Each structure stands twice: as structure tokens, then as C-alpha cells.
Amino acid sequence: MDKKNIDWANLGFGYIQTDKRFVSNFKDGKWDDGKLTDDANVVINECAGVLQYAQTVFEGMKAYTTEDGRIVTFRPDLNAKRMADSARRLEMPVYPEDKFVEAIEKTIKANAGYVPPYGSGATLYVRPYMFGSNPVIGVKPADEYQFRVLTTPVGPYFKGGAKPITIKVSDFDRAAPHGTGHIKAGLNYAMSLHAIVTAHKEGFDENMYLDAATRTKVEETGGANFIFVTKDNKVVTPKSNSILPSITRRSLMTVAKDYLGLEVEEREVYFDEVKDFAECGLCGTAAVISPVGKIVDHGKEICFPSGMEEMGPTTKKLYETLTGIQMGRIEPPKGWLYEIK
Ligand SMILES: *Cc1c(COP(=O)(O)O)cnc(C)c1O
């Protein structure tokens, strides 16, 4: 398919409508076959479950072009499984995992002209989501649902190199113990908007959330997991039932262990020990890793030795190895790259 005439290098991270999207409806206890459509608008009843009680879950992934010209997506089976877990927690019907991957593939293929070329730094962001679509006024799960996949081309996350960011320890909580922090639901984002707007007003790039019960342990930010590197070069990531299991973070831990030969630990991380780490990064699909240079806890600053100019050396190796795997420059573990044919 001919590439669209887009200035890939100068694309931002905003919604640009593409040609096709996938839609499937759940009614009378079953999903229909689903199809691609040109219609970018969703028409639902004014009382739809999603509009009243926020019954909606989503995923985020990307499609891109590898060095040898293949269009691929990264570990879509894990997105399929995570969306199924999210749906179960919100009493929504699961969109079958194999059908999920098929829907992703169809949608990317139908929008292949929007998949940026190799080396541009841009990607085609893929957003699968589903929501309760029939009228619900008494509080209960909807009976009908819509599953959709939309795509939108997005620019390079770091224009002119990844500069370390400054984050603050938030006074707000992201997720309650035994709540919904571990699923990818719009509701977790709605309640984080006030916290992020507040942090931005104060001049910070992001929030670090601590565990809501004790406020002593590191959880994550609004949309990315933490990794830390110790002074003796171990890679540490917080373990908690209220963290969203990032696919990027899980992949980075494998890269650290199997490609870089580093020791890795997934364990509770007390905020008190953060000052002793050598490097800190945020991981998620969009940026892969954003380096953190400074954490501010109510006026007290933690400045990582890696500084405010560039990624720490181990963070950089992790970043380069994982992006190398994603772009087809380094042999991937089995099943990590899914080719769109
Ligand atoms: C999506 C998300 C992440 C990152 O997950 P990836 O699978 O790596 O993209 C981290 N934290 C939260 C809260 C998220 O919603």
C-alpha cells in the first residue's frame, strides 16, 4: 500500500483519523464476526453503560516498520490477555484472545499506508478498546458491548534525544489495594487527570504514586512502570498487586537478564531506598523508557548520578537492546515480533 503523504518526523502525539477501524458487537450473549468500517463515529444510546458508569477498558500498542521492511507489532498476545483480564474485572465479556490478535492484524493491514517508514521514529499507535453500549441506569453491568480497534500515526516520542525528566511524589493515590490499579481501565485515568494537571502546573513532568495503604512503597506513574538500577548494576522493579503489568517493563526485565546478563529483581521497593539507586526510568509502549533525572518529595530532592542530560548507562543499554529487538536489528526472543502479512 502506498504510504500517505505525512511528515513523519514532525508528527506529534495526537489523534489523526486513518482510513479504517475494526468494530465488533456483543449482543444476546455473543460476539459477532466484526468488520472493518470507514465510519470513525460511535453512535450509542444516551444512557449507554459506558457513559453512565464508565464500563470501559482499553489497550495500547504500536505497529512499525522493521529495518528489513516488515510491518510488525510487539507481543500482541500479551495485550490480548491483559485486555481479557481487564474485562473480567469490570464484569465485561472477554473478547477472545485469538480474535483480538486477528482484529489488530486486520486493522493495521487496512491502514498500512499510515505505518511510518523505518528510521522515522514515528509509529502507528493501535488502540483496542471496548465499552458497555446499551442503556443502563440501575447500577449493573451492561448486556451489550462494542469492541473497536482504532489506529493513529504518532511521532517520535523523543524529538532530539531522550532528556531525563523531573517527577514529584504525588499527594494523590492512583490505585487502592484490592482495587483496579492492575487493569487497563479508563476509570484509572479519569481519576489521575487532576493529579497530572496539578503536577504540570507545579512544573513537574510526571507523578510518582506510592502505595495507598502505607505511602511507603513505590507503585508507578499515571501510565508507566518504574525500573531502577542499583549502584552494583542490578535492575529492580516494584512488585505490587495495584500496578498495571506493563509489557514494556516485563520485556525489559527479560532483556536485562537474558541479553545483558544482569541480575533482576521484582520486589517491593520502599521509597526510602530510592535515594540509593543509580538510575531510574519509566517504561511504557509510547516511549519504551523515559529516563528520570530527579524526584522531588515535598521539597526534598533526589538527584540520580546519571544527571539531567542523558540516560544512565544501564538504562541506555536496556533501551537500545529492546528497541533493537523491536526494530529487527537484534534477534528477538521467540514470539516477540508479530508480522502483519
Ligand atoms: C499502559 C500502562 C502502562 C504501560 O504498559 P505497556 O504495556 O508497557 O504499554 C503502565 N502503567 C499504566 C497505568 C498503564 O495504563
The ligand as an SDF file (V2000), in Angstrom:
LIG
                    3D

 15 15  0  0  0  0  0  0  0  0999 V2000
   -0.4710    1.0660   29.7470 C   0  0  0  0  0  0  0  0  0  0  0  0
    0.1140    1.3590   31.0720 C   0  0  0  0  0  0  0  0  0  0  0  0
    1.4740    1.1160   31.3590 C   0  0  0  0  0  0  0  0  0  0  0  0
    2.4620    0.6700   30.3190 C   0  0  0  0  0  0  0  0  0  0  0  0
    2.1930   -0.6060   29.8240 O   0  0  0  0  0  0  0  0  0  0  0  0
    2.8240   -1.1080   28.4640 P   0  0  0  0  0  0  0  0  0  0  0  0
    2.2020   -2.4320   28.2490 O   0  0  0  0  0  0  0  0  0  0  0  0
    4.2870   -1.2030   28.6630 O   0  0  0  0  0  0  0  0  0  0  0  0
    2.4750   -0.0900   27.4230 O   0  0  0  0  0  0  0  0  0  0  0  0
    1.9190    1.3590   32.6470 C   0  0  0  0  0  0  0  0  0  0  0  0
    1.0890    1.8320   33.6060 N   0  0  0  0  0  0  0  0  0  0  0  0
   -0.2160    2.0860   33.3750 C   0  0  0  0  0  0  0  0  0  0  0  0
   -1.0620    2.6050   34.4650 C   0  0  0  0  0  0  0  0  0  0  0  0
   -0.7380    1.8550   32.0910 C   0  0  0  0  0  0  0  0  0  0  0  0
   -2.0300    2.1090   31.8750 O   0  0  0  0  0  0  0  0  0  0  0  0
  1  2  1  0
  2  3  1  0
  2 14  2  0
  3  4  1  0
  3 10  2  0
  4  5  1  0
  5  6  1  0
  6  7  2  0
  6  8  1  0
  6  9  1  0
 10 11  1  0
 11 12  2  0
 12 13  1  0
 12 14  1  0
 14 15  1  0
M  END
$$$$
